[in-house]
Amino acid sequence: MKAPIQPPKWAARLLHWFCAPHLVNELEGDLLELFAQRVRAYGIREARRRYVRDVVSLMQPFAMKEKREKYPQPALIQPAMIRNHFKIAFRNLAKHKMFSIINVLGLSAGMTACFLIALYVHFELTYDTFNQKADRIYRVAADIKTSSETLRYAISPWAMASNMQNDFPEVEAFVRVQKEETLIRKGDLKFIEENTVLADSTLFRVFDLKLLKGNPKTALVAPLSLVLTETAARKYFADADPVGQTLMLGDPSEPAQVTGVMQDPPANSQIKGDIFVSMSTYTAHQDKNIEREWGSFGAIAYVLLKPGTVATAMERKFPAFVQNHAGKMMAEQQMQISLSLEPLRDIYLHSTRPADESGNVDNLYIFSAVAFFIMVIACINFVNLTTARSVERAREVGMRKAVGAPKSALARQFITESALMCMIAFVLSMAIAAALLPFFNALAGKQVSKGIIHELPFVAMGLVIAALVGTTAGIYPAFVLSSFEPVKVLKGRFTTSIKGVMLRKGLVTVQFAISIVMIIATIVVYTQLDFMRSHELGFTKDQMLVVQAGTGRDRDAFKASILNFAGVRSAAASAAVPGSWTPQAYSKVENISGEMQAGNLDVYRVDFDFIRQYGLKVVAGRAFSKAYSTDSTQSLMINEATAKVLGYRSAGEAVGKKFEQWGRKGVIIGVVGDFHFKSLQENIKPLTFRITDFWNGNLLSVKIDGGDVKQTVSAIENQWKQANPDKPFIYYFLDEFYDRQYRADERFEALFLNFAALAIFISCLGLLGLASYSTIQRTKEIGVRKVMGASAASIVGLLSKDFLQLVGIAFVIAAPLSWFAMHRWLEGFAYKTDIRAWIFVAAGLLSTFVALATISFQSIRAALMNPVKSLRSE
């Protein structure tokens, strides 16, 4: 007997995959009967084709009315069902407004934080990558080795770059840049431009800086040529064309011609300024011999290597190159210069050499970890809040399963709700991020982003992540809710598994462990910065006004004119003050063995009043005095660190020893106690003092009374304007200026504090979810206890005990982790605070308080509930 002819099996399986179970039998029977009729009428081939067409038509959103009536559309995959999923999801969100607000708020807060951190990390990681030739651009760094030390410079000898261009065929081009302050005048306008950059004419060949007006090949060739950024051009010339116009440059001023206008350099570029001055202004106009100097270090030099050049192979040629050009000089000065190449892309984050601007890759790792943990906390939060409502939705799930809804359909419904909530949170997070970007830029101290419209790739990536988070975070709640047994649920015997309870408690423990780590880290960061700000520095910086007073007779006359002011106690001139850049001088000083030990030492050029003005302690010998005529020509003072480098066991042994420095020879007359003239991130370095030359020392430090500071400053300013009407009055207070060294750390502290507070806030939402869940589960127990005479306080304690145990476990996990992480962070400081026990105690108490404050609302409400209602509750 022949087997009956069957339709295609793959088409028949579609009915089982996409249709509700109670419809499959009816549909299968009807379609098989129709298939048999078509076999007899049209043959097997046509019958099979029409069978497939019928099955496919059942899954079309706009099938014929009569077919829809005879064959109800499948319960899944249809647009109508998708719309139904979203309709139910919206209804549930609207019905439980408080739950929805808390959940969306937690998700959006986490997404906003991650989005902002991602922008910041990307900004820092992409420093200088706008240069298309960045992989071929290197900075030439120099190490100077003497008998006592090795100095690591980012700058190089003035004569090096041009000789390298001639001696190395691998070099396609080189450029030198040097940042400095310059007085710029145009008519009555006068400004001290702090962001002036001296640059070679090859600047636009090496770096991708866009010149909008002018010729990039010739714009910076001639001496006294200027290229303005768009911002500077608007500042001096408004909407007029500045090319060909003249600005007065320097003091004494000289006419300089504007030869170009360039687009403002990117914020994440190391080469940035407002005004670019031709390097020939300095090398060919002001100091014509500087190009032959191998012992004089100044500008930062960059080389553009030809394609295919291996940097390490080129570095192997450097020793012979340096010996050939500077061997005689190095032998005379008892030093050894070695050169190396630093890739442009690595300089900002990875170079350890001094720089005007540098990043901290460890901070980026920290912020990336913070972003990850905040997102983890937000996802945990979502899972806990969703499962906390599982009891409320148990009967809904039971009813839907009783009328035939498959488990997969229910799971899809709950995942749809999860994804919808994530999409709402994503839209809200983008709106919050757009509003917070200006504040975030100010907090970061740089323009991380111009606006969210400029970050569409990040927005798109955030949308994808939101969808993934919504789907992933919704899987567990969907699995739990769709697994309820309808018979037990409808009979009121619904209970959760031990595994589910342990999982939720574990998630909350993880949340609070992360939060406690961030609390401890925040306290350590604050105490370290407070330690640096309040640490004894060894000099007086309070009520110290520093004025850029010029040099020579004008400076001395101005100093004498303000000493009689009521609010002025004293004044002293110098070329540097604590916290400012300090020049180094090649020096030879007699050491403990009687040899003239060579080295590059920091030097303060000061007047006779400086030591007393700053309250520096003379620990051996004497200070400079006008009573000794040789003090201005043959005397030197050193700090204790210099005496130690020279091998002296006590400061007194160094007094009377010989020195040679910058054309002077003489003896050491005194030793100053060590003081922190640089940041506390650095060890105290050797420092020397010499009486300033007549034309050096443009800073005037004025000690003023604290009574009426504003009036005193105003009086000094008026005196300045009378004496120097053509120059702007520029001043700053030393304490504020010195603390600028810690700006990067302060910004790190501010960012970390804000994100830590956000993480704690989201963790509290998760704890609130678990407290809500636990309270609902124990409603009847609470009613029984109240009927039996339990007080509200005892019930609150009962409900709080479990959560405090979770906080305790979280603290045990978090304490060693945070100690290890912050101990590593503090290693970056030469002078640092200790991680004391009180920090952990404070973090534990704070986390306990936060946990109690979070759960107290639910606990107190449950404890005060009418026991009759509690006993009626299921």
GUBAVO-305455 format. One record per residue (C-alpha): residue in three letters; x, y, z. Coordinates in steps of 0.5 Angstrom, whole numbers, plus 500, padded with zeros to 3 digits. Layout:
N
ALAXYZ/...
END
This chain:
874
MET500500500/LYS503507498/ALA504512503/PRO500518503/ILE503524499/GLN505529504/PRO506537504/PRO513540505/LYS516538512/TRP519545513/ALA513549511/ALA509544516/ARG514546522/LEU513553521/LEU506552524/HIS509549530/TRP514555531/PHE510561530/CYS503559532/ALA500558539/PRO499551541/HIS491551541/LEU491553534/VAL496548531/ASN491542530/GLU486546527/LEU490549522/GLU494543520/GLY487539519/ASP485545515/LEU491545511/LEU492538510/GLU485537507/LEU486543502/PHE493540500/ALA489533498/GLN484536494/ARG489540490/VAL493534489/ARG487531486/ALA486537482/TYR493540480/GLY498535481/ILE503534487/ARG508540484/GLU502545484/ALA499543491/ARG506543494/ARG507550491/ARG500553494/TYR501549501/VAL507554502/ARG504560499/ASP498559504/VAL502558510/VAL506564508/SER500568507/LEU498566514/MET504570517/GLN503576513/PRO500582516/PHE495584511/ALA492577509/MET485577506/LYS479578511/GLU476571510/LYS483568511/ARG484571517/GLU477569520/LYS478562518/TYR485562520/PRO487566526/GLN494569525/PRO499566529/ALA500569536/LEU507571535/ILE512575530/GLN506579527/PRO506586528/ALA499586531/MET502582537/ILE509586537/ARG504592538/ASN500589543/HIS507587547/PHE509595547/LYS501597549/ILE502592555/ALA509594557/PHE506602556/ARG500600561/ASN505597566/LEU510602566/ALA504607567/LYS500603572/HIS506603577/LYS509610576/MET514610582/PHE517603580/SER518606573/ILE521612575/ILE526609580/ASN528604574/VAL528609569/LEU532614573/GLY537609575/LEU538606568/SER539614565/ALA543616571/GLY548610569/MET548611562/THR549618562/ALA555617567/CYS558612562/PHE557616556/LEU560622559/ILE566618561/ALA566615555/LEU567622551/TYR573624556/VAL577617556/HIS576618548/PHE578625548/GLU584623552/LEU586617548/THR586621541/TYR591626543/ASP594628537/THR591623533/PHE588628528/ASN595629525/GLN594624519/LYS602623519/ALA602622527/ASP605615526/ARG611618523/ILE612624528/TYR617623534/ARG619628539/VAL627628540/ALA628628547/ALA635629551/ASP638626557/ILE644630560/LYS648625565/THR653629569/SER657626575/SER652627580/GLU645626576/THR641624570/LEU636630567/ARG631628563/TYR628633558/ALA623634553/ILE627640550/SER633639546/PRO639643544/TRP638649539/ALA643646534/MET640639534/ALA634640529/SER638643523/ASN644638524/MET639632524/GLN636635518/ASN642635514/ASP646628517/PHE640624517/PRO636622510/GLU631619514/VAL628626516/GLU623628512/ALA622635516/PHE623638523/VAL620643527/ARG621646533/VAL616650538/GLN617654544/LYS611656548/GLU612663552/GLU608669554/THR609675550/LEU606683550/ILE602684544/ARG599691542/LYS595694537/GLY593701538/ASP590702545/LEU589694546/LYS595691550/PHE595684552/ILE600679555/GLU599673551/GLU600667555/ASN599662549/THR604665544/VAL608659540/LEU615660537/ALA615655531/ASP619654525/SER616655518/THR615647517/LEU610647522/PHE604646517/ARG608641514/VAL609637520/PHE603638523/ASP596638520/LEU594645522/LYS589648517/LEU591655515/LEU585658512/LYS589665510/GLY596665507/ASN601661504/PRO603655509/LYS610654506/THR612662507/ALA607664513/LEU613663518/VAL619664514/ALA621671515/PRO623674522/LEU617678526/SER612674522/LEU605672526/VAL600667524/LEU593668528/THR588663530/GLU581665528/THR580666536/ALA586671536/ALA584674529/ARG577676532/LYS580679538/TYR584684535/PHE581685528/ALA574683529/ASP571681522/ALA577685518/ASP582681514/PRO588681519/VAL593678513/GLY598684512/GLN596688518/THR601689523/LEU601688531/MET607691536/LEU610685539/GLY614684545/ASP617689550/PRO621693547/SER616693542/GLU617691534/PRO612691529/ALA610684526/GLN606683520/VAL600678520/THR602673515/GLY596668516/VAL590666519/MET589658522/GLN584654524/ASP584654532/PRO588647534/PRO584642536/ALA583642544/ASN586635544/SER593637541/GLN599638544/ILE601644539/LYS596649541/GLY596657542/ASP593663540/ILE599667536/PHE604663532/VAL611667532/SER616665527/MET622662530/SER627666526/THR624672530/TYR628669536/THR634665532/ALA635670527/HIS633676530/GLN634676537/ASP639671538/LYS643670532/ASN648665535/ILE643660538/GLU643656532/ARG650653534/GLU649652541/TRP649645543/GLY649646551/SER643651551/PHE637647551/GLY630651549/ALA625649544/ILE621642543/ALA624639537/TYR619634533/VAL622630527/LEU617627521/LEU621621519/LYS620618512/PRO615613510/GLY618606512/THR624609517/VAL625605523/ALA625609529/THR629605533/ALA634604528/MET635611527/GLU636612535/ARG642607534/LYS646613530/PHE645618535/PRO651617540/ALA656618534/PHE652624531/VAL652627538/GLN659626539/ASN661628532/HIS657635533/ALA658636541/GLY664632543/LYS668637545/MET663641549/MET661635553/ALA668633555/GLU669641557/GLN663641561/GLN663634564/MET657632561/GLN654627556/ILE648628552/SER644622549/LEU638623545/SER632619544/LEU625619540/GLU618619543/PRO612617538/LEU607623538/ARG601619540/ASP605616546/ILE607623549/TYR601626552/LEU599619556/HIS606615557/SER612620557/THR615622564/ARG618628562/PRO616635564/ALA611638560/ASP606644560/GLU600639559/SER600631560/GLY595626562/ASN595620566/VAL593614563/ASP592611570/ASN586616571/LEU583613565/TYR584606567/ILE580608574/PHE575612570/SER574606565/ALA573602571/VAL568607574/ALA564607568/PHE564599567/PHE562599575/ILE556604574/MET553600568/VAL554594572/ILE550597578/ALA545600574/CYS544593571/ILE543590578/ASN539595580/PHE534594574/VAL534586575/ASN533587583/LEU527592582/THR524588576/THR524581580/ALA522585586/ARG515586583/SER515579581/VAL510577586/GLU505583584/ARG505580577/ALA505573579/ARG497572578/GLU498576571/VAL503571569/GLY498565572/MET492567568/ARG496568561/LYS499561562/ALA492558563/VAL489561557/GLY495558553/ALA500563553/PRO507559551/LYS513561556/SER517564550/ALA511569549/LEU511571556/ALA519571556/ARG518576550/GLN513580553/PHE518582559/ILE524583555/THR520588551/GLU518591557/SER526591559/ALA528594552/LEU522599552/MET525602559/CYS532602557/MET530606550/ILE526611555/ALA532611559/PHE537612553/VAL533618551/LEU533621557/SER540620559/MET542623552/ALA538629554/ILE541630561/ALA548629558/ALA547634553/ALA545639559/LEU551637563/LEU556637557/PRO558645559/PHE558643566/PHE562637565/ASN567641560/ALA568646566/LEU569640571/ALA574637566/GLY578643565/LYS578642558/GLN573642552/VAL571635552/SER566636547/LYS562642543/GLY556638544/ILE552632543/ILE550633536/HIS558633535/GLU558626538/LEU553622533/PRO558616533/PHE557615541/VAL550616541/ALA549611536/MET554606540/GLY550608546/LEU543606543/VAL546599541/ILE549598548/ALA542601551/ALA538595547/LEU543590549/VAL543592556/GLY535592556/THR535585553/THR541582557/ALA538585564/GLY531583562/ILE533576561/TYR533574568/PRO527577570/ALA523574564/PHE526567566/VAL523568573/LEU517571571/SER515566565/SER517560570/PHE511561575/GLU507555575/PRO500557574/VAL496552578/LYS500554584/VAL500562583/LEU493562582/LYS492558589/GLY496563592/ARG502558594/PHE507562590/THR514562593/THR521564590/SER527559590/ILE533560595/LYS537561589/GLY533567587/VAL534570594/MET541568594/LEU542571587/ARG539578589/LYS542579595/GLY549577592/LEU547583587/VAL546588592/THR552586596/VAL556587589/GLN553594589/PHE555596595/ALA562593595/ILE563597589/SER560603592/ILE564602599/VAL570602594/MET568608591/ILE567612598/ILE574610601/ALA577612594/THR574619594/ILE576620602/VAL583618600/VAL583622594/TYR581628598/THR585627604/GLN591627599/LEU590633596/ASP588636603/PHE595634605/MET598637599/ARG595644600/SER596644608/HIS603641608/GLU608645611/LEU612648605/GLY618651608/PHE616658605/THR611664606/LYS606664601/ASP600667604/GLN598675603/MET603675597/LEU602679591/VAL606677585/VAL606683579/GLN610682573/ALA614688573/GLY619688568/THR626689569/GLY632694570/ARG630701573/ASP623701571/ARG622695576/ASP626698581/ALA623704581/PHE616701581/LYS618697587/ALA621703591/SER614707589/ILE610702593/LEU614700599/ASN611707602/PHE603704601/ALA600703608/GLY598696606/VAL605694603/ARG610690608/SER615689604/ALA617687596/ALA623683593/ALA624682585/SER626675582/ALA626671576/ALA622666579/VAL617664585/PRO615658588/GLY611654583/SER613657577/TRP618655571/THR625655574/PRO631655569/GLN637651570/ALA644653570/TYR650649568/SER654649574/LYS661647577/VAL661646585/GLU666644589/ASN664637593/ILE666633599/SER672631595/GLY675637593/GLU673636586/MET669641582/GLN663637581/ALA659639574/GLY651639574/ASN645642571/LEU642646577/ASP636650578/VAL637657579/TYR633663583/ARG636669581/VAL633674586/ASP635681590/PHE637682597/ASP630682600/PHE628675597/ILE630670602/ARG627675608/GLN621676604/TYR619669603/GLY621667610/LEU627662608/LYS631659613/VAL638660613/VAL641653616/ALA648655615/GLY652661613/ARG649667612/ALA644670607/PHE645676601/SER647682604/LYS648689601/ALA654690606/TYR658685602/SER660688595/THR662681592/ASP655678594/SER652681587/THR658678583/GLN662672587/SER657669592/LEU652663591/MET647660596/ILE644653596/ASN639649599/GLU640643603/ALA639638597/THR645641593/ALA649640599/LYS647633600/VAL648632592/LEU655634593/GLY656629599/TYR657634605/ARG654631611/SER652637614/ALA650644611/GLY655648614/GLU661644611/ALA658647604/VAL660654606/GLY666657603/LYS666652598/LYS668654590/PHE663655585/GLU662656577/GLN656658574/TRP654662568/GLY660666568/ARG661667575/LYS666664580/GLY666665587/VAL664661594/ILE658659597/ILE656664603/GLY650660606/VAL645654605/VAL638655605/GLY633650609/ASP630645604/PHE623648601/HIS618646596/PHE619650590/LYS615645586/SER609641587/LEU609636593/GLN609630587/GLU616631586/ASN622631591/ILE626637593/LYS631638588/PRO638642588/LEU637649588/THR642655588/PHE641662589/ARG644668586/ILE643676586/THR639677579/ASP643681574/PHE640688572/TRP636686566/ASN633679570/GLY628678575/ASN621681572/LEU617678578/LEU616683584/SER613679590/VAL609684594/LYS607682602/ILE601686603/ASP597686610/GLY590682610/GLY586688612/ASP584691606/VAL587687600/LYS582690595/GLN584697596/THR592695597/VAL591692590/SER588697587/ALA593702590/ILE598698587/GLU595698580/ASN594705580/GLN601706581/TRP603701576/LYS598705570/GLN602712572/ALA609709571/ASN607704565/PRO601707561/ASP603702555/LYS603696559/PRO598692562/PHE598690570/ILE598683571/TYR598680578/TYR596674581/PHE596671589/LEU602666590/ASP598661594/GLU593661588/PHE598660583/TYR602655587/ASP596651588/ARG595651580/GLN600645580/TYR594641583/ARG589643578/ALA589636575/ASP589632581/GLU583637583/ARG579635577/PHE580628578/GLU578629585/ALA571633583/LEU570628577/PHE571622582/LEU567625587/ASN561626582/PHE561619579/ALA562616586/ALA556619589/LEU552617583/ALA554610584/ILE552610591/PHE545613589/ILE544608584/SER546603589/CYS541605594/LEU536604588/GLY538597588/LEU537596595/LEU530600595/GLY528594590/LEU530589595/ALA527592601/SER521593597/TYR521585595/SER523583602/THR517587605/ILE512584600/GLN514577601/ARG514578609/THR507582609/LYS503576612/GLU509575617/ILE509582619/GLY501582620/VAL502576625/ARG508579629/LYS504585630/VAL498581632/MET502578637/GLY504584640/ALA511586636/SER513593636/ALA514597630/ALA521598632/SER522591633/ILE519590626/VAL524595623/GLY530592626/LEU528585623/LEU527588616/SER533592617/LYS538586620/ASP538582613/PHE540588609/LEU546591614/GLN549584614/LEU549585606/VAL553591607/GLY557588612/ILE559583607/ALA560588602/PHE565592607/VAL569586608/ILE570585600/ALA571592599/ALA576594604/PRO582590602/LEU581592594/SER580599596/TRP586599600/PHE590596594/ALA588600589/MET589607593/HIS596605595/ARG598604588/TRP595611586/LEU599614592/GLU605611589/GLY605617584/PHE606622589/ALA613624592/TYR610626599/LYS603623601/THR599622606/ASP597615610/ILE591611609/ARG589611616/ALA584606619/TRP579612620/ILE578612613/PHE575605613/VAL571606619/ALA568612616/ALA566609610/GLY563603613/LEU559608618/LEU557612612/SER555606608/THR551603614/PHE547610614/VAL546610607/ALA543603607/LEU539605613/ALA536611610/THR534607604/ILE531602607/SER527605613/PHE522608608/GLN520601606/SER521598613/ILE517603617/ARG511603612/ALA511596613/ALA511596621/LEU506601621/MET501598616/ASN494595619/PRO495588621/VAL488586618/LYS490588611/SER497585612/LEU493578614/ARG489579608/SER495580603/GLU497574599/
END
